[in-house]
Amino acid sequence: MTYVNTSVTGESLLSGSIFLDYRNRQDFSDFNSIIHGHHMERQVMFGDIGQFAEETYFEEHQYGNLYAGGQNYGIEFFAFLHADAHDHTIYTPAIEGEANRQDYLERLLDAAIYIRQAGMGTSDHLVLLSTCASDATNGRHILVGKIGTTVYEDSFRKETPWEFGGRDLREWLGQIPVWIWVFLLLVPGMCLTIAKRRERSRRKEASNE
């Protein structure tokens, strides 16, 4: 549990980091991989997992994405449950053997508050997103998903006033060369000066007639 209060660079950090259970393979090739993260305010890290306790939220957020080993994967969330942090029937990663995997899957489904059909089998790959629950001392909220090759549209991220089409306009504006900004700032002033000169010249000619 090194990263509970440690950043990814090894520095002391109260909020810690999101981390994969050390018993799991990093390529998510295990039957069940467990990812831990703090329940932070403002939906930071795993701060929004508790919202899946509301059935409407669970139904409206069916998919997620996972980036690992330089590749994007899709996650189809199919179960949400409460558990105890010391429940080893759930917090045991990399289950081996078809019978054990089937027992584990049934254990998850039996403990789930909400379930969605995802066609799960013992040859699939699960990912469990685990975070603290405030309603019990060692309580945990767990969102369970099936990892696949289909990459889904992000249903969690909402565009801010600075975003358009999933892209941050501030980033795009920052890529514009300085000379263009200078040009854009100077041209209106230059045009206004020219217009004033022409107007003064026109008035002068009119007064001489």
FITIFI-638744 format. One line per 8 residues: number of its first residue (from 0); their letters; for each residue x negated, y, z of C-alpha. Coordinates in pm, 1 decimal. Each point is the difference from the previous one (the first is absolute). Last residue first. Example, Ala and Ser with C-alpha at 12.3 -4.5 7.8 and 13.67 -1.06 7.14 Angstrom:
! FITIFI-638744
1> sa> -1367.0,-106.0,714.0 | 137.0,-344.0,66.0 $
***
This chain:
! FITIFI-638744
208> ensaekrr> 1375.7,7371.4,-5153.2 | -270.6,26.0,261.3 | 230.4,-122.3,282.3 | 81.6,-320.7,-190.3 | -365.3,-76.6,-60.2 | -72.7,38.0,369.8 | 295.4,-220.6,93.4 | -118.2,-272.8,-235.7 $
200> srerrkai> -355.2,19.5,132.4 | 123.8,-25.0,358.8 | 212.9,-305.0,-92.0 | -290.7,-161.9,-183.4 | -224.8,53.5,299.3 | 262.3,-145.3,233.8 | 39.5,-309.0,-219.1 | -375.8,-51.7,-15.1 $
192> tlcmgpvl> -23.1,16.9,380.2 | 290.2,-243.9,43.0 | -159.1,-244.1,-243.0 | -330.2,18.8,187.4 | 171.1,-58.3,334.0 | 192.6,-300.4,-137.5 | -322.2,-139.2,-155.8 | -218.4,23.0,311.1 $
184> llfvwiwv> 164.5,-259.8,224.1 | 54.0,-256.4,-273.8 | -356.1,46.7,-126.2 | -143.7,-38.0,349.7 | 207.5,-314.9,51.8 | -121.5,-134.0,-333.9 | -360.3,80.0,92.2 | 39.2,-198.8,323.7 $
176> piqglwer> 72.9,-325.2,-181.6 | 339.0,-169.3,71.1 | -51.1,-314.4,208.6 | 135.4,161.3,316.1 | 332.0,60.3,-173.0 | 39.2,-375.0,-55.8 | -79.5,-78.1,362.9 | 246.0,264.4,114.8 $
168> ldrggfew> 259.9,-146.6,-236.3 | -2.2,-327.2,192.9 | 115.4,-271.0,-236.8 | 293.7,-237.8,50.4 | 198.5,151.3,-286.9 | -23.7,343.1,154.6 | -141.3,78.2,339.0 | -61.5,333.4,172.7 $
160> ptekrfsd> 357.5,28.3,129.8 | -58.4,-344.0,159.6 | 93.0,-324.6,-170.6 | 120.1,-277.5,224.6 | -203.5,-313.6,63.6 | 180.7,-299.8,140.9 | 157.9,-153.9,-310.8 | -332.0,-32.1,-185.2 $
152> eyvttgik> 78.3,-160.7,-335.1 | -91.0,-367.3,-2.6 | -307.6,-187.0,-115.8 | 83.2,-358.2,-104.9 | -291.1,-232.6,78.4 | 147.8,-134.2,321.3 | -35.3,16.2,378.5 | 307.9,-98.6,200.5 $
144> gvlihrgn> 88.9,229.2,287.4 | 53.7,-1.9,373.8 | 57.2,310.3,211.5 | -89.1,-54.2,364.3 | 93.6,218.4,293.7 | -187.5,-86.1,315.8 | 85.1,-9.4,367.6 | -270.8,-37.4,260.7 $
136> tadsacts> 153.1,242.6,249.8 | 343.7,0.8,-164.2 | 230.4,254.6,-169.0 | -280.0,215.5,-142.3 | -101.5,-240.8,-273.0 | -365.7,-22.5,-103.4 | -99.5,-83.5,-358.0 | -29.9,-302.1,-228.3 $
128> llvlhdst> 11.9,-19.3,-379.1 | 18.0,-370.3,-88.5 | -115.8,-107.8,-344.7 | 109.7,-326.4,-153.9 | -151.3,-196.4,-286.7 | 196.2,-263.7,-190.1 | -71.2,-374.1,-18.5 | 212.6,-79.2,305.1 $
120> gmgaqriy> 305.8,154.9,-162.2 | 190.8,326.9,5.1 | 279.0,66.8,-249.4 | 41.3,360.6,109.1 | 344.1,-4.0,163.5 | 27.3,285.5,249.7 | 0.4,-44.5,375.0 | 71.9,236.8,286.5 $
112> iaadllre> -48.5,-54.1,372.9 | -260.9,-267.8,-61.5 | -94.1,-257.5,265.4 | 147.6,-295.5,-188.7 | -151.0,123.9,-326.9 | -347.0,31.9,148.7 | 17.2,-344.0,165.0 | 122.8,-152.0,-327.5 $
104> lydqrnae> -305.2,139.4,-176.5 | -229.5,-137.3,267.7 | 156.3,-346.2,-13.8 | -34.2,-2.4,-379.7 | -362.8,105.4,27.0 | -69.9,-271.6,254.3 | 156.5,-262.4,-228.1 | -193.9,124.5,-304.1 $
96> geiaptyi> -337.1,1.6,174.7 | -200.9,300.5,113.7 | 120.9,320.2,168.4 | -232.4,292.5,-72.1 | 120.6,223.7,283.0 | 131.8,-86.1,346.1 | 199.7,286.3,148.6 | 340.2,-159.9,-58.0 $
88> thdhadah> -12.8,-321.9,201.3 | -269.1,173.7,202.5 | 253.8,225.0,168.7 | -231.1,222.6,205.0 | 100.4,326.5,-169.2 | 364.8,-84.0,62.6 | 227.9,15.0,-300.5 | 269.4,210.2,-164.9 $
80> lfaffeig> 88.5,-83.2,-359.0 | 36.8,126.1,-355.1 | 21.6,-233.0,-298.4 | -7.5,0.1,-381.6 | -241.3,270.2,-110.3 | -113.1,-50.5,-359.5 | -360.7,112.5,-21.5 | -164.6,88.6,-329.3 $
72> ynqggayl> -369.3,-30.2,-69.7 | -254.1,251.2,-127.2 | -356.0,-108.8,-73.8 | -346.9,122.3,95.2 | -43.9,-268.0,264.0 | 315.0,105.2,180.8 | 274.3,256.9,-62.4 | 338.7,-99.0,139.1 $
64> ngyqheef> 332.0,140.6,-111.2 | 343.4,11.3,158.6 | 350.4,-114.4,-75.2 | 342.8,-39.9,156.1 | 50.9,340.1,156.3 | 371.4,81.1,-29.8 | 120.2,-320.1,168.1 | -229.8,37.0,300.3 $
56> yteeafqg> 92.7,367.6,34.7 | 369.1,-89.2,0.9 | -57.9,-278.6,252.1 | -167.4,228.9,251.3 | -281.6,-189.2,173.6 | -195.0,77.0,-318.8 | -59.5,343.3,150.2 | -254.1,-156.7,234.9 $
48> idgfmvqr> -232.2,-47.9,-296.0 | -22.0,376.7,-56.7 | -289.1,74.6,234.7 | -222.6,-267.1,-152.3 | -274.2,250.4,-99.7 | 166.1,343.6,31.6 | 380.0,7.1,5.3 | 7.0,343.9,166.3 $
40> emhhghii> -113.4,-159.4,327.0 | -220.7,-308.5,7.7 | 82.9,-368.8,50.7 | -352.6,-139.1,-8.4 | -103.7,-250.4,-264.8 | -51.5,-374.6,-36.4 | -4.4,-205.5,-320.0 | 69.2,-374.3,17.5 $
32> snfdsfdq> -60.4,-231.2,-295.6 | 208.2,-313.6,-49.8 | -65.1,-267.3,-263.1 | -356.1,117.3,-40.5 | -115.3,149.9,-333.0 | 20.9,352.9,134.9 | -338.0,89.9,-156.8 | -146.2,93.3,337.7 $
24> rnrydlfi> 42.7,-348.6,137.7 | 177.8,-2.5,333.8 | -145.7,-86.1,340.2 | -109.8,361.4,55.4 | 362.1,116.1,-13.9 | 23.2,281.1,-256.1 | -34.7,355.5,120.3 | 182.0,334.3,6.3 $
16> sgsllseg> -226.8,232.7,189.8 | -38.9,147.4,348.0 | 222.0,282.9,122.8 | -236.8,70.9,290.0 | -307.0,9.0,-224.1 | -352.6,-103.7,98.0 | -212.6,-20.8,-314.6 | -63.8,-322.4,-189.9 $
8> tvstnvyt> 57.7,134.4,-351.1 | 345.0,-161.8,-23.5 | 93.4,188.5,317.3 | 4.1,-164.7,340.6 | 266.0,-9.3,272.1 | 201.6,-305.5,-104.1 | -271.5,-70.8,-256.0 | -197.7,-241.8,213.7 $
0> m> 293.5,-229.7,68.2 $
***
